[in-house]
Amino acid sequence: MQVVTVAVPRPLRRLFDYAAGDDGVPSAPGSRVRVPFGGAEVVGVVVGQAEGSEHDLKPIGEVLDETPLLTPDLIELANWLARYYHHPIGGAYATLLPKLARRGAPARATRALVWQPTVEAPPATLARAPAQRRALAMLIEHGGVDDADVAALGVPRRVLNALDGRGLVRGVPLDPTYCVVPGGIELTDEQRSAVAAIDASRGTAVVHLLQGVTGSGKTEVYMRAIERVLEAGQQALVLVPEIALTPQTTRRFRARFGAAATLHSGATDRQRFDAWIDCLSGRHRILIGTRSAVLAPFQNLGIIVVDEEHDPSYKQTEGLTYSARDVAVKRGQLLGIPVVLGSATPCLETLENVRRRRYGVLRLRERPGAAHLPRFSVLDVRGLALREGLAEPLLRRMDRHLAADGQVLVFVNRRGYAPVLVCGDCGWQALCAHCDARLTTHRWPGANGSVQALMVCHHCEERYRLPAACPDCGGERLRLVGVGTQRVEDALAERYPGVPLYRIDRDTTRRTDRLAADLDAIRAGGAAILVGTQMLAKGHHLPDVTLVAVVDADAGFLSADFRAPERTAQLIVQVAGRAGRAGRPGEVWIQTLDPDNGNLRALIDSGYEGFVRTERDIRRAVGMPPFGALAIVRAESRDEAGAVRVLEDVSMRMSPFAVQLAGPSPAFPTRRADRYRYQLLALSERRPELHRALAALTRSPPDAGRARWSIDVDPLGVF
């Protein structure tokens, strides 16, 4: 009897054996099969074969793939993911597959369409169809957009069909033809050296950190290195941290190489599966995508690029909690290909790997051409009156830049209008009924000049009406405390009524075409004000920004989370990098109530490298990553005592190992969506010892009852 070992998509930490089908020919490893399991049929993945069995095995119901969907390196990667992240093996294999593949859909790609405009401008007949007008204007601007990018830009297919029916657009089957269009950019000596080093490492499992100041031309280095890979007949994978960055990156790559596929959650399930299959077949030679793209199959992958490698978006926070950056490095090892990690502000773990000579480093210290790095200034706001979070000296500085036809970027890393609603009489605060969290007030223009407002929980997204009076004491002195992007936007609109003002945060960019339109208007030049969150810090080229204002630098530097100062420093450097990117000089002003903070002073006086030296000493003293290995065991339950009880059991099971345990302690927020959340921190000087403790825990798990528990290896933070 031929035996087939299958990974089934269930939270079980083992594989299952089945008898081969009626034809007696077992499917190859990496193929999908439909098998009976627990009274139902599931789609699993074949991971091995054997001769005979002592047990009476159930037969495979159906072999779904003639050719394996998972390549040998992905099979090995799935096994590593299950071991390293201590995740059920079937769940690891299921994570690799797109949703349609997990459902058993045939592995046949449909041909995507490129939507091309047939007119040069939107006709007047679209005046009563604003959605169609916006979509057509976007297509005219880009000269055609494929199905995946149309979805990412937030244009519904029904809108395209309506335009097609009017004869204003046409859908042409996408036929990727790869070529190399000369970039026309003269490389600097540092860029040329970086490209040569990456090219020399082709065919070897080398990790390069490309550490370049903002605006130093890292993307051009990526593209020159990929040119060599394409010339050798291989494929390239480029990871970007945000969906919002995918269209602009894709446009640059398509302009240079003629074609590039995309893979991100903004696309439909069908589009994701199609791109996945076309990468496996070799039809697509360049794939640009967010976190999950690191798990895509390739016929002949030759290089992996991780842009903005420090970005927290690369960490999956639910299910299999993998880091796409770390998975990229592992995949490069398995395939024997180079991995390029690019950043102006690398994470401390990456820098420690450079220090230990596990990674090489390629530096870009200067911006090409006439562009120069901005000048930093710290504004001590102690004792100053603030106007919606903005000090008068900063506003006067904005006056000067706007008068000189410059653009001002105001960085406020909190969306909404105000984060707290409080009663001025009794101190009552508006809290979510389902989470231990304050409600953020959001406002937007209504009809006839009115203003509408709601309170929103940023954890469960529940919405509430604003009360007319305090629910506790009946008082009417309700006050909004703190500032978000909307409040700053309103204040600046009042002070500068004739200046174009753009707010860019998660609320305004739910439709990606709005973001693209705003960025194009900003790049057209002229005085303007940009107000936004960290979305503005990532990868956008804004040549006319001459002043960057950081409204509140204190919260991150003073946070109890050990990673918060690092993330804050990275954000400040990244957002500061939007200034002075063309020939005009730029400056950065940072408002603070703690101008003598050691981390802030190191950042201002010695740049990001100075901050890293200061922060590294702090981390080393307490044994936190990268000088110790950290994992968090989390438990959640509708019964608070039940969550605590599970972690107490976990603590007892891990105590025999050389692991420092802290907790159980409340997570933040402790209650989210009516479930109580607790966590246990496990820290060890030696990573193998931490993994031994976690492996023992999975072999002998706690009695969870109705609670849910999970393991997060290398967590983003401790709160």
Solvent accessible surface area in square Angstrom, and as a share of the most:
residue,aa,sasa,rsa
1,M,117,0.52
2,Q,59,0.26
3,V,3,0.02
4,V,0,0.00
5,T,26,0.15
6,V,0,0.00
7,A,2,0.02
8,V,3,0.02
9,P,46,0.29
10,R,89,0.32
11,P,112,0.71
12,L,75,0.37
13,R,103,0.38
14,R,141,0.52
15,L,60,0.30
16,F,32,0.13
17,D,64,0.33
18,Y,8,0.03
19,A,12,0.09
20,A,12,0.10
21,G,19,0.18
22,D,158,0.82
23,D,110,0.57
24,G,38,0.36
25,V,100,0.57
26,P,27,0.17
27,S,10,0.06
28,A,42,0.33
29,P,54,0.34
30,G,0,0.00
31,S,1,0.01
32,R,0,0.00
33,V,0,0.00
34,R,63,0.23
35,V,0,0.00
36,P,37,0.23
37,F,39,0.16
38,G,75,0.73
39,G,88,0.84
40,A,52,0.40
41,E,105,0.47
42,V,11,0.07
43,V,16,0.09
44,G,1,0.01
45,V,4,0.02
46,V,0,0.00
47,V,28,0.16
48,G,20,0.19
49,Q,88,0.39
50,A,50,0.38
51,E,137,0.61
52,G,33,0.32
53,S,44,0.28
54,E,172,0.77
55,H,131,0.58
56,D,146,0.75
57,L,31,0.15
58,K,110,0.47
59,P,78,0.49
60,I,11,0.06
61,G,49,0.47
62,E,87,0.39
63,V,66,0.38
64,L,36,0.18
65,D,10,0.05
66,E,182,0.82
67,T,97,0.57
68,P,40,0.25
69,L,4,0.02
70,L,2,0.01
71,T,23,0.14
72,P,113,0.71
73,D,17,0.09
74,L,0,0.00
75,I,24,0.12
76,E,94,0.42
77,L,0,0.00
78,A,0,0.00
79,N,48,0.25
80,W,35,0.12
81,L,0,0.00
82,A,12,0.10
83,R,148,0.54
84,Y,41,0.15
85,Y,4,0.02
86,H,17,0.07
87,H,42,0.19
88,P,15,0.10
89,I,23,0.12
90,G,2,0.02
91,G,16,0.15
92,A,0,0.00
93,Y,2,0.01
94,A,19,0.15
95,T,47,0.27
96,L,3,0.02
97,L,8,0.04
98,P,13,0.08
99,K,82,0.35
100,L,30,0.15
101,A,0,0.00
102,R,96,0.35
103,R,156,0.57
104,G,12,0.11
105,A,20,0.16
106,P,68,0.43
107,A,35,0.27
108,R,173,0.63
109,A,24,0.19
110,T,69,0.40
111,R,108,0.39
112,A,28,0.22
113,L,41,0.21
114,V,29,0.16
115,W,6,0.02
116,Q,54,0.24
117,P,32,0.20
118,T,69,0.40
119,V,51,0.29
120,E,164,0.74
121,A,64,0.49
122,P,32,0.20
123,P,40,0.25
124,A,90,0.70
125,T,101,0.59
126,L,0,0.00
127,A,78,0.60
128,R,234,0.85
129,A,17,0.13
130,P,81,0.51
131,A,42,0.33
132,Q,30,0.13
133,R,101,0.37
134,R,104,0.38
135,A,2,0.02
136,L,0,0.00
137,A,45,0.35
138,M,11,0.05
139,L,0,0.00
140,I,47,0.24
141,E,91,0.41
142,H,39,0.17
143,G,53,0.51
144,G,18,0.17
145,V,9,0.05
146,D,8,0.04
147,D,14,0.07
148,A,14,0.11
149,D,7,0.03
150,V,6,0.03
151,A,26,0.20
152,A,5,0.04
153,L,3,0.01
154,G,29,0.28
155,V,11,0.06
156,P,57,0.36
157,R,115,0.42
158,R,172,0.63
159,V,5,0.03
160,L,1,0.00
161,N,78,0.40
162,A,38,0.29
163,L,0,0.00
164,D,64,0.33
165,G,70,0.68
166,R,116,0.42
167,G,46,0.44
168,L,17,0.09
169,V,3,0.02
170,R,140,0.51
171,G,28,0.27
172,V,52,0.30
173,P,85,0.53
174,L,35,0.18
175,D,108,0.56
176,P,19,0.12
177,T,97,0.56
178,Y,36,0.14
179,C,65,0.39
180,V,58,0.33
181,V,69,0.39
182,P,114,0.72
183,G,25,0.24
184,G,79,0.76
185,I,86,0.44
186,E,141,0.63
187,L,18,0.09
188,T,47,0.27
189,D,111,0.58
190,E,49,0.22
191,Q,4,0.02
192,R,107,0.39
193,S,70,0.45
194,A,2,0.02
195,V,3,0.02
196,A,60,0.46
197,A,34,0.26
198,I,1,0.00
199,D,41,0.21
200,A,89,0.69
201,S,11,0.07
202,R,86,0.31
203,G,61,0.59
204,T,65,0.38
205,A,53,0.41
206,V,55,0.31
207,V,11,0.06
208,H,12,0.06
209,L,0,0.00
210,L,0,0.00
211,Q,19,0.08
212,G,1,0.01
213,V,41,0.23
214,T,10,0.06
215,G,24,0.23
216,S,1,0.01
217,G,23,0.22
218,K,22,0.09
219,T,31,0.18
220,E,6,0.03
221,V,0,0.00
222,Y,4,0.02
223,M,4,0.02
224,R,45,0.16
225,A,2,0.01
226,I,0,0.00
227,E,21,0.09
228,R,80,0.29
229,V,1,0.00
230,L,11,0.06
231,E,122,0.55
232,A,54,0.42
233,G,46,0.44
234,Q,38,0.17
235,Q,6,0.02
236,A,0,0.00
237,L,0,0.00
238,V,2,0.01
239,L,0,0.00
240,V,3,0.01
241,P,8,0.05
242,E,47,0.21
243,I,54,0.27
244,A,21,0.16
245,L,7,0.04
246,T,0,0.00
247,P,8,0.05
248,Q,34,0.15
249,T,19,0.11
250,T,0,0.00
251,R,84,0.31
252,R,112,0.41
253,F,1,0.00
254,R,58,0.21
255,A,73,0.56
256,R,16,0.06
257,F,0,0.00
258,G,39,0.38
259,A,7,0.05
260,A,4,0.03
261,A,6,0.05
262,T,5,0.03
263,L,6,0.03
264,H,0,0.00
265,S,84,0.54
266,G,28,0.27
267,A,11,0.08
268,T,68,0.40
269,D,52,0.27
270,R,78,0.28
271,Q,35,0.16
272,R,48,0.17
273,F,0,0.00
274,D,12,0.06
275,A,10,0.08
276,W,7,0.02
277,I,19,0.10
278,D,9,0.05
279,C,0,0.00
280,L,33,0.16
281,S,60,0.39
282,G,20,0.19
283,R,68,0.25
284,H,10,0.05
285,R,60,0.22
286,I,0,0.00
287,L,1,0.00
288,I,0,0.00
289,G,0,0.00
290,T,16,0.10
291,R,74,0.27
292,S,36,0.23
293,A,0,0.00
294,V,0,0.00
295,L,5,0.02
296,A,1,0.00
297,P,0,0.00
298,F,11,0.04
299,Q,123,0.55
300,N,65,0.33
301,L,10,0.05
302,G,1,0.01
303,I,0,0.00
304,I,0,0.00
305,V,0,0.00
306,V,0,0.00
307,D,26,0.14
308,E,15,0.07
309,E,0,0.00
310,H,24,0.11
311,D,7,0.04
312,P,42,0.27
313,S,33,0.21
314,Y,5,0.02
315,K,11,0.05
316,Q,43,0.19
317,T,91,0.53
318,E,127,0.57
319,G,60,0.57
320,L,7,0.04
321,T,11,0.07
322,Y,6,0.02
323,S,11,0.07
324,A,0,0.00
325,R,39,0.14
326,D,40,0.21
327,V,0,0.00
328,A,0,0.00
329,V,13,0.08
330,K,45,0.19
331,R,1,0.00
332,G,1,0.01
333,Q,101,0.45
334,L,46,0.23
335,L,64,0.32
336,G,23,0.22
337,I,8,0.04
338,P,0,0.00
339,V,1,0.00
340,V,1,0.00
341,L,0,0.00
342,G,0,0.00
343,S,0,0.00
344,A,12,0.09
345,T,0,0.00
346,P,0,0.00
347,C,9,0.06
348,L,4,0.02
349,E,37,0.16
350,T,2,0.01
351,L,21,0.11
352,E,6,0.02
353,N,27,0.14
354,V,24,0.14
355,R,130,0.48
356,R,106,0.39
357,R,218,0.80
358,R,152,0.55
359,Y,32,0.12
360,G,32,0.31
361,V,45,0.26
362,L,28,0.14
363,R,91,0.33
364,L,2,0.01
365,R,144,0.52
366,E,127,0.57
367,R,14,0.05
368,P,48,0.30
369,G,78,0.75
370,A,67,0.52
371,A,11,0.08
372,H,126,0.56
373,L,96,0.48
374,P,17,0.10
375,R,143,0.52
376,F,63,0.26
377,S,32,0.21
378,V,41,0.24
379,L,20,0.10
380,D,54,0.28
381,V,9,0.05
382,R,134,0.49
383,G,89,0.86
384,L,73,0.36
385,A,93,0.72
386,L,84,0.42
387,R,93,0.34
388,E,55,0.25
389,G,12,0.12
390,L,1,0.01
391,A,0,0.00
392,E,71,0.32
393,P,33,0.21
394,L,0,0.00
395,L,2,0.01
396,R,128,0.47
397,R,50,0.18
398,M,0,0.00
399,D,52,0.27
400,R,152,0.56
401,H,26,0.11
402,L,15,0.07
403,A,91,0.71
404,A,64,0.49
405,D,80,0.41
406,G,0,0.00
407,Q,1,0.00
408,V,0,0.00
409,L,0,0.00
410,V,0,0.00
411,F,10,0.04
412,V,8,0.04
413,N,76,0.39
414,R,99,0.36
415,R,28,0.10
416,G,0,0.00
417,Y,18,0.07
418,A,0,0.00
419,P,24,0.15
420,V,25,0.14
421,L,5,0.03
422,V,28,0.16
423,C,2,0.01
424,G,27,0.26
425,D,75,0.39
426,C,66,0.40
427,G,42,0.41
428,W,49,0.17
429,Q,62,0.27
430,A,3,0.02
431,L,105,0.52
432,C,4,0.02
433,A,64,0.49
434,H,61,0.27
435,C,1,0.00
436,D,65,0.34
437,A,10,0.08
438,R,131,0.48
439,L,3,0.02
440,T,11,0.06
441,T,0,0.00
442,H,14,0.06
443,R,72,0.26
444,W,93,0.33
445,P,117,0.74
446,G,20,0.19
447,A,74,0.57
448,N,161,0.83
449,G,76,0.73
450,S,54,0.35
451,V,86,0.49
452,Q,85,0.38
453,A,36,0.28
454,L,40,0.20
455,M,9,0.04
456,V,8,0.05
457,C,0,0.00
458,H,61,0.27
459,H,68,0.30
460,C,39,0.23
461,E,80,0.36
462,E,71,0.32
463,R,145,0.53
464,Y,53,0.20
465,R,208,0.76
466,L,63,0.31
467,P,38,0.24
468,A,100,0.77
469,A,34,0.27
470,C,4,0.02
471,P,87,0.55
472,D,104,0.54
473,C,66,0.39
474,G,47,0.45
475,G,14,0.13
476,E,143,0.64
477,R,119,0.44
478,L,43,0.22
479,R,126,0.46
480,L,45,0.22
481,V,73,0.42
482,G,32,0.31
483,V,26,0.15
484,G,0,0.00
485,T,0,0.00
486,Q,12,0.05
487,R,40,0.15
488,V,0,0.00
489,E,39,0.17
490,D,67,0.35
491,A,8,0.06
492,L,1,0.00
493,A,47,0.37
494,E,131,0.59
495,R,61,0.22
496,Y,24,0.09
497,P,119,0.75
498,G,75,0.72
499,V,33,0.19
500,P,67,0.42
501,L,40,0.20
502,Y,41,0.16
503,R,32,0.12
504,I,1,0.00
505,D,0,0.00
506,R,118,0.43
507,D,36,0.19
508,T,15,0.09
509,T,18,0.10
510,R,147,0.54
511,R,95,0.35
512,T,16,0.09
513,D,14,0.07
514,R,95,0.35
515,L,3,0.02
516,A,14,0.11
517,A,56,0.43
518,D,17,0.09
519,L,8,0.04
520,D,47,0.25
521,A,45,0.35
522,I,2,0.01
523,R,74,0.27
524,A,89,0.69
525,G,31,0.29
526,G,32,0.30
527,A,24,0.19
528,A,4,0.03
529,I,0,0.00
530,L,0,0.00
531,V,0,0.00
532,G,0,0.00
533,T,13,0.07
534,Q,64,0.29
535,M,31,0.14
536,L,0,0.00
537,A,1,0.00
538,K,15,0.06
539,G,34,0.33
540,H,2,0.01
541,H,86,0.39
542,L,0,0.00
543,P,32,0.20
544,D,30,0.15
545,V,1,0.00
546,T,6,0.04
547,L,0,0.00
548,V,0,0.00
549,A,0,0.00
550,V,2,0.01
551,V,10,0.06
552,D,82,0.42
553,A,2,0.02
554,D,17,0.09
555,A,66,0.51
556,G,17,0.17
557,F,13,0.06
558,L,110,0.55
559,S,47,0.31
560,A,88,0.68
561,D,11,0.06
562,F,27,0.11
563,R,27,0.10
564,A,9,0.07
565,P,13,0.08
566,E,5,0.02
567,R,72,0.26
568,T,21,0.12
569,A,0,0.00
570,Q,7,0.03
571,L,31,0.15
572,I,2,0.01
573,V,27,0.15
574,Q,7,0.03
575,V,0,0.00
576,A,2,0.02
577,G,2,0.02
578,R,5,0.02
579,A,0,0.00
580,G,1,0.01
581,R,39,0.14
582,A,35,0.27
583,G,52,0.50
584,R,81,0.30
585,P,113,0.71
586,G,8,0.07
587,E,7,0.03
588,V,0,0.00
589,W,39,0.14
590,I,0,0.00
591,Q,3,0.02
592,T,1,0.01
593,L,109,0.54
594,D,42,0.22
595,P,14,0.09
596,D,109,0.57
597,N,24,0.12
598,G,46,0.45
599,N,14,0.07
600,L,1,0.01
601,R,80,0.29
602,A,17,0.13
603,L,8,0.04
604,I,32,0.16
605,D,100,0.52
606,S,57,0.37
607,G,32,0.30
608,Y,17,0.07
609,E,89,0.40
610,G,3,0.03
611,F,0,0.00
612,V,6,0.04
613,R,132,0.48
614,T,45,0.26
615,E,5,0.02
616,R,46,0.17
617,D,84,0.43
618,I,85,0.43
619,R,2,0.01
620,R,112,0.41
621,A,88,0.68
622,V,92,0.53
623,G,23,0.22
624,M,31,0.14
625,P,8,0.05
626,P,22,0.14
627,F,38,0.16
628,G,9,0.08
629,A,4,0.03
630,L,1,0.01
631,A,0,0.00
632,I,0,0.00
633,V,0,0.00
634,R,65,0.24
635,A,2,0.01
636,E,43,0.19
637,S,5,0.03
638,R,162,0.59
639,D,73,0.38
640,E,69,0.31
641,A,58,0.45
642,G,7,0.07
643,A,0,0.00
644,V,38,0.22
645,R,144,0.52
646,V,5,0.03
647,L,0,0.00
648,E,95,0.42
649,D,31,0.16
650,V,0,0.00
651,S,27,0.17
652,M,127,0.57
653,R,74,0.27
654,M,0,0.00
655,S,68,0.44
656,P,108,0.68
657,F,56,0.23
658,A,64,0.50
659,V,18,0.10
660,Q,125,0.56
661,L,47,0.23
662,A,51,0.40
663,G,42,0.41
664,P,42,0.26
665,S,39,0.25
666,P,70,0.44
667,A,8,0.06
668,F,127,0.53
669,P,2,0.01
670,T,28,0.17
671,R,46,0.17
672,R,90,0.33
673,A,52,0.40
674,D,50,0.26
675,R,37,0.13
676,Y,59,0.22
677,R,33,0.12
678,Y,25,0.09
679,Q,6,0.02
680,L,0,0.00
681,L,28,0.14
682,A,0,0.00
683,L,21,0.10
684,S,7,0.04
685,E,163,0.73
686,R,129,0.47
687,R,92,0.34
688,P,80,0.50
689,E,16,0.07
690,L,0,0.00
691,H,34,0.15
692,R,116,0.42
693,A,0,0.00
694,L,0,0.00
695,A,29,0.23
696,A,18,0.14
697,L,1,0.00
698,T,21,0.12
699,R,179,0.65
700,S,54,0.35
701,P,67,0.42
702,P,8,0.05
703,D,122,0.63
704,A,24,0.19
705,G,66,0.64
706,R,234,0.85
707,A,11,0.09
708,R,139,0.51
709,W,54,0.19
710,S,60,0.39
711,I,14,0.07
712,D,8,0.04
713,V,0,0.00
714,D,31,0.16
715,P,1,0.01
716,L,59,0.29
717,G,8,0.07
718,V,13,0.08
719,F,122,0.51
